[in-house]
Amino acid sequence: MTRNRFTAIAAALLAASPLLASAQTAVASSHVSPATTSDTTLVTPKTVTKATPAMTAEDSLMLAAKAKAIALLYRPIELQHYRAADQRGVNVFEAPKQDNIPFEGVKLLWGGAFTQQFQGLQHKNTAAPKVTAGVDANQLITIGHGFNNAVANLNLGVQLAQGIRINVTTYASARHHQETWVKDGYVLMDASPIDNDYLNLLMHFVTVRAGHFEVNYGDQHFRRSDNGNTIYNPFVGNLLMDAFTTEIGAEAYFRNETGVLAMAGITAGEVHGQVTAPEKRSPGYIGKLGFDRQIDSTKRVRLTGSIYRTAHSASNTLYSGDRGGSRYYDVLENTASTETANAWSGNVRPGMSDNITAIVFNPFVKIGGIEFFGNIEQATGKASTELGNRTWSQYSGETVYRFLPREQMYVGARYNTASGALVGVANSVSVTRTQLAAGWFVTPALLTKIEWVNQKYNDFPASDIRNGGAFRGFMVEGVVAF
């Protein structure tokens, strides 16, 4: 499918939003939350409307009809230990360990997600001219208001056996890779392939993932926009230092009913598999420890700490592994900017491609419709051409308030700052980003959102295009995920 066709489909769906909304309004009085168990049962942080003795038979039938109409909006979950692709997947982190989806033989499930944006940003800088062959490399490209090309993901899930499934995600269209590009493919094991009492008991607590996968460093990558899949992100943009990469390896998890989580993993330390130049490469090690506890029907608390470490790499991409590109097009780029070559505009990429040690802590609290998510992070490392390590720190805090039946609408605010040392710059530099957002789940699989963003660059040298740099404005985004 071509990018123009994606754009046409997305525009048609957004145009149909009022019709979809009117159909959903008819069932809005029954309160069912997008939070779920890992089966098809919908649960709620509040009391689900139930029939009472005072109701007439007609009222009871009407209530049952409304509940059925709501249930029809949700695609049944058919694969075990599966994070729903629609609104039910919001605030789900690791794929659930416990579920009650029965194994009914080998099953294949196709899904997808695509996003269309309208951008209304403006940018400026105060960098000194840097003229080569009559071209000023520090002159910003002129940008205006308009649609960005649509982006899309294609998802394939296969239930191979009891507790064993395969996941493959493909970027069908992306800002950086406009051709079809496979993001990842891995096997997830939550049950023993050998029917042994001891192994069955062990796998009651243990999960194993192996293949080429999105490494589980931190919790932010579960909330971020991943190319066409933007339904989990209440905002449009991701964090300034966008910790996201895919690597080849394996992870082992321990989880129990009290909410304790422990994970250890080992990878090749790079996005590509390589056997050449072994002296330049060493494994990547990942660890995570924390807990995730549903205190009662309205209160949830989660806190995790993660570490990522590799001693040597020809090209580590922990902060530059997003092949989809950033959500803000052409900001703070010069007149030679193109959509693909400058796909990470607005991001902070510290360039620690040789060795890196990164640590992050992520608190998450949800009380009723109010949730808070934080990111406290530090990364130390360097490129192969550098003699000494540099350090970057990142802090982010966001608050989201979800309201209306089934938490159909939300408003949110995020403040994000990153600071550290750049190659060839004596002083430390910093970048700040403020985001205000609002969103509406027209249906559980269709989200429209708008964001106001204001980003500033501080202490960059006069010779750098980011000197005195800033961009601000609004973004409108529509996403369909199923």
N, C-alpha and C positions, 0 to 999 in steps of 0.2 A: 504494500500500500504506500502510495507516495505521500510526501509531507503535505501537499496541497489538499489531498483527499482527507487527511487527518484534520486539517484546518476546517474543511467544509463540514465534516461530521460534528466536530466540537461546536461550531457555530450553530448548527441545527439543534443540537441538544440544549445549548444555552437559550436559544430562542423558544424552545419548548418548555422551559422551566415553569412559567406561570400555569400551564396546563397540568403539569405534574404536581405542582403545589396545590392546586385546587382539588385534585384527587386525594392528596394526602390529608388535606384539612378535614375531610369528612371523617377521618378516623383519629383525629388528634386528641380526643378526650381520654383515650386509654393510654396510660403512661407506661411506656416500655423503653428502657434505656438501651443504648447501643452496646453497653458493656455486656459481655456474655460469658457463660461457661463455654467450653470448647465444643459443645454440640449445638444443636439447633434451638435449644431452649433460650429464650430471651429473658434476662433478669433485669432488675431495676433497683436503684438506690432508694427508691421510695416504694410505697405500697402499691402493688398493681391493683387496678380497679377490679373488684369482684362483685358478683351478684350477691344481693342481700335479701333476707326474707321479705323486706318491705317492697321489693321490686315486683312489678307485674310480670307476667309471662312474656308480654310484648317487650318490656324493657330488657329482660334477660336475653331474649333473642337478638335484640338490637345490639346489646353489649357484645354478645358472642360474634355477631357479624362484623363489628368494628375490630375486634381482636383478630379475627381471621384476615380481614383486609390488611391490617398491619403486618401480620406474619407473611403475607404474600409479597411484601416489599423486600424481604430478605431471602437471598439465595441459600438453600439448605447447605450446611457444612457436611461434606461427604468424606473428607480425608481426615485421618487421625492426627492429633497434635498439630493443628493447623491454625494459623492466624488469619482471621477473616480479612478479605481484601477490601471490604466496605467499612462503614462506620463502626461496626463491631470490633474492628481491629485497632481503633483509637485507644491509646493508653495500654495497649498490650505490648510487652517487651519481648522476652524470649518466647518462642512457640510453646504453648501450654504443655506441661508435663502430664497432667491428669485430664482425661476426657472420657466420655461414654459413647463414642462413635464405634459401632461394631465393625469388625472386619468381615466384609462380604465378598472377598475375592479381589483380584487385581482390578484396579480402577484408575482411570485417567481423567484428569480435570484440566480444562483450559480456562484461562482467565486473562484479564488485561486491565490496563489503566492508561488513560491519556489525558493530557492537560493542554489547555489553550490559555494564553495570556494576552492582556492588553496592557502596555507599558506607557506610563506618563511620567518619566523622570527627566530631570535636568541636572547638569554637572558643571563644575568650574574648577580652576586651579590657578596658582600664582607662580608656577615654575618658570625659571629663566629659559629663554629660547635655546634650543640645541639644534643648530642648523647643519645639515650635511647634504651636499649636492642640492642646495636650494630648498630642502624640506626640513621643517621644524618638527623634530621628533617629540617635542613636549607640547605641541598644539593639540588640543582635544578635538576628537571627531564631533561633528554636529549631529545631535540626536533630537528626535521629536517624539510625538505621541503616535502610537500605532500598535498593531498586532505583532507579536512574536510568532515564529513558526511553531506549530503544535508539536508536542513530543509524546511518545507512546512506548509502553512496555507490553510485552507478551509473556504470560506466565503459564508454565506447565507443571502440574503436580501429578505424581503417580504413586498410588498405594501399592507397594510390592508384596507386602505380607503384614501380618499382625504387628503393629507398632513400627513398621519400617516403610518410609516413603522417600521419594526423590523429588527435588525441586530444581527447576531450570527457569531462569529469568533472562529474557532477551530484550535489549533495547531495539525496538523496531524503528524508531526515529529519535534522534537526540541532537542537541545543539552542537556537540563536538563531533560525535560519530553520526553523520546523517545517513550512513548506510546501516543495515541491520548488524547488530553486534551483541554477542552473547555476554551477559554480565556475569552469571555464575551457574554452577550446577553441582549439587551435592546430595549425599544420602544422609538422612536423619534416622537414627535408630533409638527408639524408646522401648523396645522389647528385644529379648534374646532370640536370635535365629535358631538356637538349639534349645529344645525343651528339656531344661535341667532345673531342678528346684533351686539350687544355689544361684544360678545365673538369672532365673526369673525373679528371685528376691532382690538381687543386685540391680537389675534393670528397673525395678519398681522406683528406685531413687536416681538412677543414672541415665543420662542421655549422651549419645555419641554422634558427632557430626563430622563427616569427612568429604573432601572434594575441593572444589574451588568456590569459596564462599566469602560473603561479607563478614569480615572479622568482628568479633563481639568485643570491641574496645569501647567502653563507656555505654551510656544509655541514650545519648542524643541521636545516634544513628537509627534508633527505632522511631523517632519522631520527625526525622528530616524528610524533605522532599527528595525522592529518588527518581530523577528523570520524569517519566510520565506518571509515576505513582506519587501524588502529592496529597492524598486524602488524609494521611495521618498527621500532617503538619498544620497546626492552626494558623501559621504565618505563611508568607510566600517564600522569603529567603531563608537559607540555613544559617548556621553560625559563621562568623568571620573565618576562623580556623576550622574548616569543615573536615573533621576526623572521619574519614570514610575510605575504605579500600577493600579490594577483594584479593585474597591470596590462597595459595594451594597448601593444604595441611589438614589438621584434625583438631577438634575440641572435645573435651569430656566435661560433662556437667554433673553436679550433685544437687538435688533439690528434694526437700521433704515437705510434709503437710504444714509445718509451722512457718514456712516461707523462707527458710534458709537457702541461699544460693551460693555455690562455689563452682568456678570454671577454670580449667587450665588448658592451654592450647599451644601448638607448635606449628609454624608455617615456614614456607620457603623465604619469607621476608620481602617478597616482591610480587607485583601483580602478574608478571609473566613467569612461566616455568623456564628455567635455564640450566644447562649442564656445563656451559663454557665458563672460563675464567673463575674457577672455584675459589681462588685466593681472594677474590673481591666480594665473596658472598658468605653469609652465615645465617643460621635459622632465625626466625622471629619468634619471640615468646610472648604469650598473652595470658593474663590472669584477671579474674574478677571475683570479688567476694562481697556479699551483702545479704539483704533480706527484703522480702516483698510480702506485706501482711495486710489482708483485708480485715480490719478490726471489727467492723460491723457493716451493715448494708449501706451506710453513707460515708464511711471513713476508711481510707487506705493510706498506708505509709510504705515507702520504698527508699532504700539507701544502698548505693553500691559504690565500690571503689575499683578502678581498673588500672592495669599497667600494660604497656606495650614496650618491648625492648628488642633491638637487633644491633649487633656489634659492627656488622659490615654489610653493605648492599651496593650493588651497581646502580640501582634506581629504586629507593624506597619511596612509597607514595601514600603514606598514612594521611598526609594533609594535601595531597594532590591527586588522589585516586578516583575522583568523580569524573567518569568519562561522559556524563551528561552535561556538565558545565554548570555555571552559576545561574541564578534566576533573574539577575539584572544584566541586561544586554548592553554592551559597549560603554559602560560607565568608566570614566577615568582612563580611557584608551585613546591613542592618538589617531591621526587621520588615516593610517594604514590598517586600522582594525578591521577584522573580518569575524563573522559569527563563529567559525570553527577555530581559527588560529588563536583568537582571544576569548576563548570560551569561559574563562574563569574570572571575568571582570567583576570587581568588587570584593573578591575573596582575598584573604591573607594567606599566602603560601610561604612558609618560613624556609623552604629549600633544604631541609635536613635529609638529603637523599642517601647519605652513606651510613652513618650510625644515628640512632635516635632512641631516647628513653622518654616515654610519655606517661604521665599519671593523671587520672581524672576522677573526681568524686561527683556523683549525681544524686541529689536528694529529690524526692517526688512525694508530694502530699496532696491528697484529694479529699475534700470534705464537702459532701453534697455536690453542688455544681461548680464549686471553686477548686481550682488545682494550681499548684506551684511546682515548677521544675527548675532546677539549678544546674550549672555546669562550672566546676572549679578545676582548672587544668593547667599543667605546666609540662613543657616539652624541651628537652635539651639534646642537641646533636649538631651535625655539620654535614656539609657536602665533601666529596672526596678531595677537592682542591683546597680545602681549608685546613689550617694547622690546628686550630682550637675550636672547642664547642661553643655554641651560642645557646641562649635560653629565651623561650617565648612563654608568656603566661596569658591565659584567657579566662575571663569570668563572664557568666551570663545568668540572668534570672528572668523568668517569665511567669506571668500570672494569667490564667484563662478562666473566665466565668461562662459556664454552659447552662442554658436555660430553655424553657418551653418543654412540652412533652417530648420524651425521648432525646432530650438535650439537642434539639434540632438547630438551635442557634447559639452563637458564642461571641464574646468580645475578648480581646487579649492584648497584653502589652509585654514587650521584651526589651531589655537593655543588655548590650553585649559589647565588651571591650577586649582588645588584644594588644599586647605590647611586647617588644623585644628588640633584639639586635639583628641588623641586616648586614650582609656581606658588603664591605667597603664603606660602611657608615659608622662614624666614631660614636655617635650618640644613640640612645635608645629612641625608637619611634613607637607610635601607638595609633590605633584606629578604633573609633567608637561607632556603634550602630544602634539606633532606636527604631523600634517597629511597633506600630499600633495596627490591630487587625480586627476584622469582624467576619463571621462566616455563617452560612445557612446550608444545612443539609436538606436540600429539596426532597430527596429520598435518601435512604441509607447508602446508595451507591452514587449519588450525584451531589457534589459540594460546590458552592460558589463562595468566593471570599474576596475581600478587598483589604489592601494593606497600605499604610502610609509609612515610608521609610526615610530616615535622615542619617546619612553616614558622613563622618569627618575624618580626615587624615592629619595627624599632628607630628611636628618636628621632623618631617622629611626634608632632606637638603634641597637647595634651590635648583640643583641640576636634575632632580627627580621629578617626573611628571606628576607625582602625587603631592608635591609641595603645595600647601594651601588647598589641597583637594577636598572636594565635598560633592555629594550628590543627594538629591532628595526628590520626593514626589510620590505618586501612587502607583500601585499595581492591582490589576483585577485578574482573577484566576478562576477558571472553571475546570473541574476534574470529574471524570467518570471512572469508577473502579469496581470491578466485579470478579 
